[in-house]
Amino acid sequence: MSNAEVDAVVVGSGPNGMAAAVTMARAGLSVQVYEAQSTIGGGARTIDLGLAPGITHDICSAVHPLAISSPFFVDFDLRARGLEFTTPEVSYAQPLDDQPTALAFHDLDATVDRLGAAGPEWRRFFAPLLDRVDDAIWLSLGDKRSVPETLRDVPGIANVMKFGLRLLSQASPAWNIPLSHESTQSLFTGVAAHAIGGLPGMGTAATATMLSTVAHAGGWPSPVGGSQAIIDAMVTDLEAHGGSVTTNARIDHVSDMPAARAYLLDTSALNAAQIFSGLLPANVDKSLRRFKQGNAAAKVDFVLNSPVPWTDPETARAGTIHVGGTRQQMAAAEADVIAGRMPAHPVSLVSDPTVFDPSREVNGLRPLWTYCHVPFDCPIDPAEYIIRQIERFAPGFRDTIVSYNSIPASEMAAHNQNYIGGDIATGLVSFYRMMARPRMSWDNYSLGVPGAYLCSAATPPAPGVHGMNGWFAAQRALKTRFGITEAPSLAP
Ligand SMILES: Cc1cc2nc3c(=O)[nH]c(=O)nc-3n(C[C@H](O)[C@H](O)[C@H](O)COP(=O)(O)OP(=O)(O)OC[C@H]3O[C@@H](n4cnc5c(N)ncnc54)[C@H](O)[C@@H]3O)c2cc1C
């Protein structure tokens, strides 16, 4: 390897690619990142779509429960680097017909009060998990190969059992027993639907148990100005440690890159197989190409001339609004998605960042972030579906729309090739696929060729902006390629 031109090449500048790049650079290595798009950040970009002067949109992620609390970001510490986050008092909301919107406040007591008769069961479900929230985070965001810290003492084991029992209850047909009211059922299910999978199911229940617990602990914050601020802080750190990012540089084959001692791919599993085509062991190549894509999302970014006129004005207090109605309605819509049918009333996610971050409003206009769940590779324009869903709980919404940009699932890969067919999770999220992501192996990050690693959301722990996949992959590369066994500090 003496002919290496650079220590490490990273392909892709999403949060995981940047986490890997920063970790390698912090270990004193030379790092070069290649990004196919013209701007840096993958699923955490904030972009001017040209819909209205000065208005920018989070074209993928907008709300960041884990950008403060994931172990990678705890170490990297975005706040200490000057990033400002707004944390809405209400983490998420579930509008319902003919009754008040169910709200999950940052504060558990406020949530329980608002839920009325349903409040005590919500407290029973979540209060025990709030004693040691970090356990739930480590359990969910581990590499699924090492024994989680939390299992190393008796209270930790007890906590995992509490977490596991609650998760299992929401993954089983008996899911309505612990949560017996329509308000608590739908509030939980709105979060479960983030995994775009079967309801009830293990993947969706695990997602909801973790994210809802975090909602009552650190809350669900967003960076002031948009998600791009997270990426910008990572680029600044990378450059301060000698690394750099080249944009408009799509890598199709390993021969497109300079010789390096380590290659970390923030790509889809399929793309990784293509880049190392002809070099991977046959079994690895086969499993990467067979890694099943997940269900899809279709995106609509709106410009509005006033806030969304929610029937229950309390809805506007939430940073994220799950628009899908009751548990049964959302389960039916997700079942349609899984069966390959466009649901008449798709589960839709909505966020109005201006409510918490006035800097997002320009000349009286504001961005509205939305997306809805649709079948894989669905070519249908989602705009009218999302407008109808919001109108159901906010009549008059249509009149606030100034312009919008709509991207069907079948076109999502044009702005991020990891989102094949609109699969925003870069591979199916199921319990098995969280463990075997993208294949069943002792080292999920290794591509079976010395020095080649996958570091994207197609590896453990899961999708989301938390940097853990990139951090874990980089630590393996440091150990096996450079003999560096201790992860470098990422502190500012
Ligand atoms: C609509 C939508 C809403 C979301 N909402 C949230 C949310 O609110 N909160 C949250 O935590 N998560 C959310 N997510 C998920 C989150 O954005 C992703 O899980 C996360 O960005 C994954 O990070 P990553 O680094 O693995 O990949 P990505 O962010 O997808 O980045 C991959 C990067 O690699 C580049 N690339 C790929 N292949 C190549 C190649 N061959 N050559 C060069 N460059 C390449 C791509 O252009 C891209 O920039 C959302 C995603 C979408 C699409």
The ligand as an ORCA input file, in Angstrom:
! r2SCAN-3c Opt
* xyz 0 1
  C     -37.642     13.137      2.670
  C     -36.745     12.675      3.783
  C     -37.023     13.052      5.087
  C     -36.191     12.642      6.123
  N     -36.429     13.114      7.387
  C     -35.551     12.845      8.369
  C     -35.630     13.552      9.599
  O     -36.442     14.471      9.763
  N     -34.733     13.218     10.576
  C     -33.754     12.263     10.384
  O     -32.960     12.004     11.308
  N     -33.640     11.616      9.199
  C     -34.498     11.901      8.186
  N     -34.338     11.332      6.956
  C     -33.335     10.267      6.785
  C     -31.922     10.816      6.703
  O     -31.867     11.913      5.822
  C     -30.986      9.722      6.216
  O     -31.160      8.542      6.980
  C     -29.545     10.155      6.322
  O     -29.322     11.307      5.547
  C     -28.638      9.042      5.864
  O     -27.325      9.529      5.854
  P     -26.217      8.862      4.936
  O     -24.998      9.644      5.140
  O     -26.192      7.408      5.170
  O     -26.715      9.023      3.420
  P     -27.277     10.247      2.632
  O     -27.627     11.363      3.524
  O     -28.336      9.704      1.769
  O     -26.057     10.751      1.756
  C     -25.453      9.969      0.760
  C     -24.583     10.903     -0.073
  O     -23.722     10.123     -0.895
  C     -23.740     10.652     -2.221
  N     -23.412      9.531     -3.101
  C     -24.050      8.333     -3.173
  N     -23.450      7.549     -4.071
  C     -22.409      8.253     -4.572
  C     -21.410      7.965     -5.554
  N     -21.372      6.789     -6.183
  N     -20.472      8.915     -5.836
  C     -20.474     10.112     -5.173
  N     -21.419     10.435     -4.252
  C     -22.370      9.509     -3.955
  C     -25.145     11.169     -2.383
  O     -25.222     12.137     -3.419
  C     -25.401     11.771     -1.008
  O     -24.938     13.087     -0.933
  C     -35.107     11.775      5.869
  C     -34.811     11.403      4.554
  C     -35.604     11.879      3.514
  C     -35.220     11.585      2.103
*
